[in-house]
Amino acid sequence: MEGVAVVTGASSGIGEAIAKHLLDSGCSVITLQRRPPRLRHERLQHYAVNLADAAAAQATAREVAANHPVRYLVNNAGVNRPAFLEQAMVDDLDYAMALNVRAALILIKALTPAMRAAKFGRIVNISSRAALGKTQRTVYSAAKAGLIGMTRTLCLELGADGITVNAVAPGPVATELFDRGHPLGSDKRQQVIDSIPVKRVGTPDDIARVVAFLLAPESGYITGQTIFVCGGTSVSGSGGA
């Protein structure tokens, strides 16, 4: 797969795995987030930006669009601020919507004109199984569900221009953040594993492989869909990321 891909939130975890898969496939990759990626590659470029800052996100999006023929976009950057309703804060909702949803819209608006001109583009938004509902995820689930709604609407507006828009919704995935909250060998981690139908936690590569499939030029007849990569938790209703 050739061309330029933008991946947000690629300093670690799922975003890092997605960037690596795209580099391995032959893409040039631009990562957008505050921290530089740990990956090193001659086809990898990083723009340092706080995507929750609307002005900064718009300025970076314009710069990337002006200087790179981007054909692939993965909106992965996000934030999870778990809390029961009594502790859920409006400021947390504002921040989650800014990073998960508003930044995605800013990048899509900036990058789709060139995709439309080329009659080709692939967009994948990283949602979450939590969009279906999960305790302590009022803020997070609202933002991730918003991405699914955006995905479904934009597939209708962009499909005739050869641009597909899909979402991937991970369940529990063994990222560094997950591992800190659920240490290897802990009862807490085992409880999560026991709740997953396939009886294991996912890996960032599990998610990256599905994203790479949806980005492929051959996947042009799949659009507007949300693919749950969750070990079956979206069916069992047993929780998720």
C-alpha positions as CSV (number, residue, x, y, z in Angstrom):
1,M,0.0,0.0,0.0
2,E,1.5,3.3,-1.1
3,G,0.7,6.9,-0.2
4,V,0.6,9.2,2.8
5,A,-1.3,8.3,6.0
6,V,-2.0,10.5,9.0
7,V,-2.4,8.7,12.3
8,T,-3.3,10.7,15.5
9,G,-2.3,9.6,18.9
10,A,0.5,7.4,17.7
11,S,3.1,7.8,20.5
12,S,2.1,4.4,22.1
13,G,-0.5,1.7,22.2
14,I,-3.0,1.2,19.4
15,G,-1.9,4.3,17.5
16,E,1.7,3.2,17.5
17,A,0.7,-0.3,16.3
18,I,-1.3,1.2,13.4
19,A,1.5,3.5,12.4
20,K,3.9,0.5,12.4
21,H,1.6,-1.6,10.2
22,L,1.2,1.2,7.7
23,L,5.0,1.8,7.5
24,D,5.4,-2.0,7.0
25,S,2.9,-1.9,4.2
26,G,4.9,0.8,2.3
27,C,3.0,4.0,3.4
28,S,4.6,7.2,4.5
29,V,3.1,8.1,7.9
30,I,2.6,11.4,9.6
31,T,1.8,11.2,13.3
32,L,-0.1,14.0,15.2
33,Q,0.1,14.2,19.0
34,R,2.0,16.1,21.7
35,R,4.7,13.4,22.3
36,P,7.0,12.2,19.6
37,P,6.5,8.6,18.5
38,R,8.9,6.0,19.8
39,L,9.0,4.5,16.3
40,R,11.9,5.6,14.0
41,H,11.6,5.3,10.3
42,E,12.7,7.3,7.2
43,R,9.1,7.5,6.1
44,L,7.8,8.7,9.5
45,Q,7.2,12.3,10.3
46,H,5.8,13.8,13.5
47,Y,3.9,17.1,14.1
48,A,3.7,18.1,17.7
49,V,0.2,19.3,18.4
50,N,-2.4,19.4,21.2
51,L,-5.4,18.2,19.2
52,A,-7.7,19.2,22.0
53,D,-6.8,22.8,21.2
54,A,-9.1,23.8,18.3
55,A,-6.8,26.6,17.0
56,A,-3.7,24.4,17.2
57,A,-5.5,21.4,15.5
58,Q,-6.8,23.6,12.7
59,A,-3.4,25.2,12.1
60,T,-1.6,21.8,12.0
61,A,-4.4,20.3,9.8
62,R,-4.0,23.1,7.3
63,E,-0.2,22.7,7.3
64,V,-0.4,19.0,6.7
65,A,-3.0,19.4,3.9
66,A,-0.9,22.0,2.2
67,N,2.4,20.0,2.2
68,H,1.4,16.3,1.9
69,P,-0.9,14.3,-0.5
70,V,-2.7,12.5,2.3
71,R,-5.0,9.7,1.2
72,Y,-5.4,7.8,4.5
73,L,-6.5,9.2,7.9
74,V,-6.8,7.3,11.2
75,N,-8.4,9.4,14.0
76,N,-7.1,7.5,17.0
77,A,-6.3,10.2,19.5
78,G,-8.7,10.0,22.5
79,V,-9.1,10.3,26.2
80,N,-10.9,8.3,28.8
81,R,-11.9,10.0,32.1
82,P,-13.8,7.3,34.0
83,A,-16.2,8.3,36.7
84,F,-19.7,7.4,38.0
85,L,-22.4,10.0,37.2
86,E,-21.9,11.8,40.6
87,Q,-18.3,12.5,39.8
88,A,-18.6,13.1,36.0
89,M,-17.6,16.6,35.2
90,V,-18.8,18.9,32.4
91,D,-15.1,19.9,31.8
92,D,-14.2,16.3,31.3
93,L,-17.0,16.0,28.7
94,D,-15.8,19.1,26.9
95,Y,-12.2,17.8,26.8
96,A,-13.3,14.3,25.6
97,M,-15.5,15.7,22.8
98,A,-12.7,18.1,21.8
99,L,-10.1,15.4,21.5
100,N,-12.2,12.4,20.3
101,V,-14.7,14.2,18.0
102,R,-13.8,17.8,17.2
103,A,-10.2,17.0,16.3
104,A,-11.5,14.2,14.0
105,L,-13.8,16.6,12.3
106,I,-11.1,19.3,11.9
107,L,-8.8,16.8,10.2
108,I,-11.5,15.3,8.0
109,K,-12.5,18.7,6.8
110,A,-8.9,19.7,6.0
111,L,-7.8,16.5,4.3
112,T,-10.9,15.4,2.3
113,P,-10.6,18.1,-0.4
114,A,-7.5,16.5,-1.8
115,M,-9.0,13.0,-1.4
116,R,-12.0,14.2,-3.4
117,A,-9.8,15.6,-6.1
118,A,-8.0,12.3,-6.3
119,K,-11.2,10.3,-6.2
120,F,-9.7,8.2,-3.5
121,G,-9.5,8.3,0.3
122,R,-9.8,6.1,3.4
123,I,-10.8,7.3,6.8
124,V,-11.0,5.2,10.0
125,N,-12.2,6.5,13.3
126,I,-11.3,4.7,16.4
127,S,-14.3,4.4,18.6
128,S,-14.8,1.9,21.5
129,R,-17.0,-1.0,22.6
130,A,-17.9,1.4,25.4
131,A,-20.1,3.3,22.9
132,L,-22.7,0.6,23.6
133,G,-22.7,1.5,27.3
134,K,-20.4,0.8,30.2
135,T,-20.5,2.0,33.8
136,Q,-18.2,4.9,34.7
137,R,-17.9,5.8,31.0
138,T,-20.6,8.6,30.6
139,V,-18.1,11.0,29.1
140,Y,-16.1,8.5,27.2
141,S,-19.0,6.6,25.7
142,A,-20.7,9.8,24.6
143,A,-17.6,10.8,22.7
144,K,-17.0,7.4,21.1
145,A,-20.7,7.1,20.2
146,G,-20.3,10.5,18.5
147,L,-17.6,9.2,16.3
148,I,-19.9,6.4,15.2
149,G,-22.6,8.9,14.2
150,M,-20.0,11.0,12.4
151,T,-18.8,7.9,10.5
152,R,-22.2,6.9,9.3
153,T,-23.1,10.4,8.1
154,L,-19.8,11.1,6.3
155,C,-19.9,7.8,4.5
156,L,-23.1,9.1,2.8
157,E,-21.5,12.5,1.9
158,L,-18.1,11.2,0.7
159,G,-18.8,7.8,-0.9
160,A,-19.4,9.1,-4.4
161,D,-15.9,10.6,-4.4
162,G,-14.2,7.3,-3.7
163,I,-13.8,8.0,0.0
164,T,-14.7,5.4,2.6
165,V,-15.3,6.2,6.2
166,N,-15.5,3.4,8.8
167,A,-15.0,3.0,12.6
168,V,-13.2,0.4,14.6
169,A,-14.4,-0.2,18.1
170,P,-11.9,-2.0,20.3
171,G,-12.7,-3.9,23.5
172,P,-10.2,-4.4,26.3
173,V,-6.7,-4.1,24.8
174,A,-3.4,-4.6,26.6
175,T,-1.9,-1.1,26.1
176,E,0.5,0.4,28.7
177,L,-2.4,2.3,30.2
178,F,-4.5,-0.9,30.6
179,D,-1.6,-2.8,32.0
180,R,-1.0,-0.2,34.7
181,G,-4.6,-0.4,35.8
182,H,-4.7,-4.2,35.4
183,P,-1.3,-5.6,36.2
184,L,-0.2,-9.0,34.8
185,G,-1.3,-11.7,37.2
186,S,-3.7,-9.5,39.1
187,D,-7.2,-10.5,40.1
188,K,-8.5,-7.4,38.4
189,R,-7.0,-8.4,35.1
190,Q,-8.3,-11.9,35.4
191,Q,-11.8,-10.6,36.1
192,V,-11.6,-8.8,32.8
193,I,-10.3,-11.8,31.0
194,D,-13.0,-14.0,32.4
195,S,-15.7,-11.6,31.1
196,I,-14.4,-11.8,27.5
197,P,-15.8,-14.6,25.4
198,V,-12.5,-15.4,23.7
199,K,-10.8,-15.4,27.2
200,R,-8.0,-13.1,26.5
201,V,-7.3,-9.4,26.3
202,G,-6.7,-7.9,22.9
203,T,-3.4,-6.6,21.6
204,P,-2.7,-3.3,19.7
205,D,-1.9,-5.5,16.7
206,D,-5.3,-7.0,16.8
207,I,-6.7,-3.5,16.2
208,A,-4.1,-2.4,13.8
209,R,-4.7,-5.3,11.4
210,V,-8.4,-4.5,11.1
211,V,-7.6,-0.8,10.5
212,A,-5.0,-1.7,7.8
213,F,-7.7,-3.9,6.1
214,L,-10.2,-1.0,6.1
215,L,-7.6,1.4,4.7
216,A,-6.6,-0.9,1.9
217,P,-7.5,0.2,-1.7
218,E,-9.2,-3.1,-2.1
219,S,-11.7,-2.4,0.7
220,G,-13.6,0.2,-1.3
221,Y,-17.0,-1.5,-0.9
222,I,-17.0,-1.2,2.9
223,T,-18.1,2.1,4.3
224,G,-20.2,3.5,7.1
225,Q,-19.5,0.5,9.2
226,T,-18.4,0.0,12.8
227,I,-16.3,-3.1,13.3
228,F,-16.1,-4.3,16.9
229,V,-12.7,-5.8,17.6
230,C,-13.5,-6.8,21.1
231,G,-13.2,-10.5,21.7
232,G,-17.0,-10.8,21.7
233,T,-17.7,-8.3,24.5
234,S,-20.1,-6.3,22.2
235,V,-22.2,-9.4,22.0
236,S,-22.0,-10.5,25.6
237,G,-22.4,-7.0,27.0
238,S,-19.5,-7.7,29.4
239,G,-17.8,-4.4,29.3
240,G,-14.9,-3.0,27.3
241,A,-12.3,-0.3,26.8
